[in-house]
Amino acid sequence: MANKYLNYITDEHLFECIENLHNSYLRAKANITKSKFYRNKIDTIKLTFDYKFNEMCNLSIFKFSQPFPQNLPIQK
């Protein structure tokens, strides 16, 4: 199968990844309760305060476990 969507990954592998992600979301959706949902929220007021008063850029407010990828080839 030719690479129709991305030039750095085969379409078959891309579809497998999307299918795995979709299945993971379905499993997570089946295990969610109302109390779990409301426990896992971002404090937007604290986030806004930290952003404004600590002069953070947009990406520095998030803690990445790996370096943020640069210049990824995206096929249009």
C-alpha positions as CSV (number, residue, x, y, z in Angstrom):
1,M,0.0,0.0,0.0
2,A,1.4,3.4,-0.9
3,N,1.9,6.2,1.6
4,K,-1.2,8.4,1.0
5,Y,-1.4,10.3,4.3
6,L,2.1,10.5,5.8
7,N,5.4,10.1,4.1
8,Y,7.3,8.7,7.1
9,I,4.9,5.9,8.1
10,T,3.0,3.4,6.0
11,D,-0.8,3.8,5.7
12,E,-1.3,0.3,7.2
13,H,0.7,1.2,10.3
14,L,-1.1,4.5,10.6
15,F,-4.5,2.8,10.5
16,E,-3.3,0.2,13.1
17,C,-2.3,3.1,15.4
18,I,-5.6,4.9,14.9
19,E,-7.5,1.6,15.6
20,N,-5.4,1.0,18.8
21,L,-6.1,4.6,19.9
22,H,-9.8,4.2,19.2
23,N,-10.0,0.9,21.2
24,S,-8.1,2.5,24.1
25,Y,-10.7,5.4,24.2
26,L,-13.5,2.9,24.1
27,R,-12.0,1.0,27.1
28,A,-11.4,4.2,29.0
29,K,-15.0,5.4,28.3
30,A,-16.3,2.1,29.6
31,N,-14.4,2.5,32.9
32,I,-15.2,6.2,33.6
33,T,-17.5,7.3,36.3
34,K,-18.9,10.7,37.1
35,S,-16.7,11.1,40.1
36,K,-13.6,10.0,38.2
37,F,-14.4,12.5,35.5
38,Y,-14.7,15.5,37.8
39,R,-11.6,14.5,39.8
40,N,-9.4,14.7,36.7
41,K,-9.8,18.3,35.7
42,I,-7.3,21.2,35.1
43,D,-7.5,24.1,37.4
44,T,-7.9,26.8,34.8
45,I,-7.6,29.7,37.2
46,K,-4.3,28.5,38.6
47,L,-3.1,27.8,35.0
48,T,-4.0,31.3,33.9
49,F,-2.4,32.8,37.0
50,D,0.8,30.9,36.4
51,Y,0.8,31.8,32.8
52,K,0.3,35.5,33.3
53,F,2.4,36.1,36.4
54,N,5.3,33.8,35.6
55,E,5.6,35.0,32.0
56,M,5.4,31.6,30.6
57,C,5.2,30.9,26.9
58,N,2.4,28.6,25.6
59,L,4.5,25.4,25.5
60,S,6.4,25.9,28.8
61,I,3.2,25.5,30.9
62,F,3.1,21.9,30.0
63,K,5.8,19.5,31.2
64,F,6.8,17.2,28.4
65,S,8.4,13.9,29.3
66,Q,10.3,13.9,26.0
67,P,11.6,16.8,23.9
68,F,9.0,18.5,21.7
69,P,9.5,17.2,18.1
70,Q,10.6,19.8,15.7
71,N,10.1,20.0,11.9
72,L,8.0,16.9,11.4
73,P,7.4,16.3,7.8
74,I,3.7,16.6,7.1
75,Q,2.3,15.7,3.7
76,K,-0.5,18.0,2.4
